[in-house]
Amino acid sequence: MGFPVPGRVHDRIHPPPPRWLRAPLILVGLGAVALALAWSEAHPARPMVGVGERTFRCATAPPGSYGRHPWVIENLGAVPLRIRTRFTSGRTGFSLWQGQEHAIEPGDRIIVHLTWVTPRREGAPFTSFATLRTNDPTRPEFRLAVVGRSGLDPR
């Protein structure tokens, strides 16, 4: 027996597996790599917008009155979600400035508000909305809307 070869101490403490076991270990290792690649392709690291019901149906509102409704927008993905207001309808106000980009970190959420003016004519239907753009590849654009009718509350 000669001098130990540097770097081979590990082999004396933990000898390599017998030849009959090497091929199955390699196959198991390759299978784990293939599974990890398939998982990463099926579940890529991407932003994912989460928002509940996108249309709010409000009760009858007095003509000429103002209304406001909140929504929670959350990032269900693994990378930051970028969101910006693309368009708002008519006399609609929205809490995110149009054209300014906002970032929502993974797992975080923001609250946005849509405000509207009810038509002055009694019984007139109305819709107010904001269209938002995101970097979520499955939902690059979505709309938050309020639908209602002006008139006196029947209570």
N, C-alpha and C positions, 0 to 999 in steps of 0.2 A: 504494500500500500504506500503510495507516495504522498506528497504534500497535497493538502486540499486546494482545489482550484478556486480562486476568488469568484464569488457570486454563486457558487454551487453549494453553499452551506444549507440553503433552503431545501435542496434536494435530499440531503441526508436526514433532515428533520422531518420533512414531508415528502416522501418519495412520490414520483409520478405514478398515476394509476396504471394498472396492468394494461397490456395491449388490447385485450378483449373488451375493455371498458372505454377506451379512448374514442372510438367512432361514435358510440351513443352519446357521449358527453359533447362531442363536437356538434352532432345533430340537434341536441337540446339547446345548445348555445345559439346555433343558427336559427332555430325555431323561435327563440326569444327575441332575436334581432328582427326577424320577419314580423312577429306579432307587434313589436314596438313600432316598426315602420308603418304597418297597416293601421294601427291606432292613431299615429300622428297624421296620416293622410285623411282618416275619417273624422278626426277631431283636431283640425288645425288651430294654432294659436291665432285667434282673431277676435275683434270686438263683436259683441252681440247685444243689440239694444233690447231692453225689456220695458214694456209699457203696458198697463192694463187696458181697459176698454178705451178705445181711442175716440169714441163719439159719446158726448154727454147730452142726454135729452133732458132739458130743463123744464120745469113746470111753467105754466102760464105766468108771464111777467107783465107788470104794468107798462103801458106804452111810454116810450121815452126814458125808461129806467136803465140803469147800468147793472151788469152782472159780471161775476168773476168765478172761475172754476180752476182748481189745481189739478195737476197730473204729476205723477212720480215717474221719472225716466231713470232707469238703472242700466249699468253695464254688467251683463251676465257673462261676458267673455274674459279672455286672458290677457288682452292688450288694451291700452287706452282707447275709449270710444270718443270720436270727434263728432260734434254735432253743431249745426248752424241753422238758423232760420232762413228759409229760402223765400217765403212769401206769406203775407197775411192778407186776409180779405177785408175789403171796405173799411169800416170804422172799428176794426178789431185791434186791440192792444195785446202784446205778448211780452212776457218777462225776459226773453232772450233777445238781445239786439239783433236786428236783421243784418246779415253779412259777417257778424263777429263769430269766430269759432270758439267753442267751449269744449274742454276735455273732461271726460269722466273716467276716473281710474277704475281698473277691474274691481268689482264688488261694491263700488260707490254708487250713489244715486243723487239726483238733484230734483228739486220741485220747481215746476214751471207753472205760470198762471196765464190764462187767456181771459181777457176782458172784452165785453161787447156792449153795444147800445141796442136796446129793443126798439123796433120800429114804432113810430108815433101813431100809425094807423092801427086801430084795434082789430084783432083777429088776423093780422098779417103774419105769415110764417117767416122765420129768419134762420139763417145759417151763418155762423162765424167760424173761421178756421185759421190755422197756421200750418204751413207745410215746412217740414224739417228735413234736412239732408244729413246723412251719417256716413261713416266709413265702414259700416257693417255691410259685407258683401251680399248678405241674404235680404237685407232691408235698407237699400241705399236712400230711400225717401219714404216718409210717412206723414200722415195728416192727423192733427188733433182738432176736433170740431165740436161745436155746440149747436144744437138744433132745438128750436122752440117756436112759440107763438106769442105775439103780444096780445094783451087783453087783461081784463080784471080777473083776479084770482077768485074762483067760484066759492071759496070758503066763506 
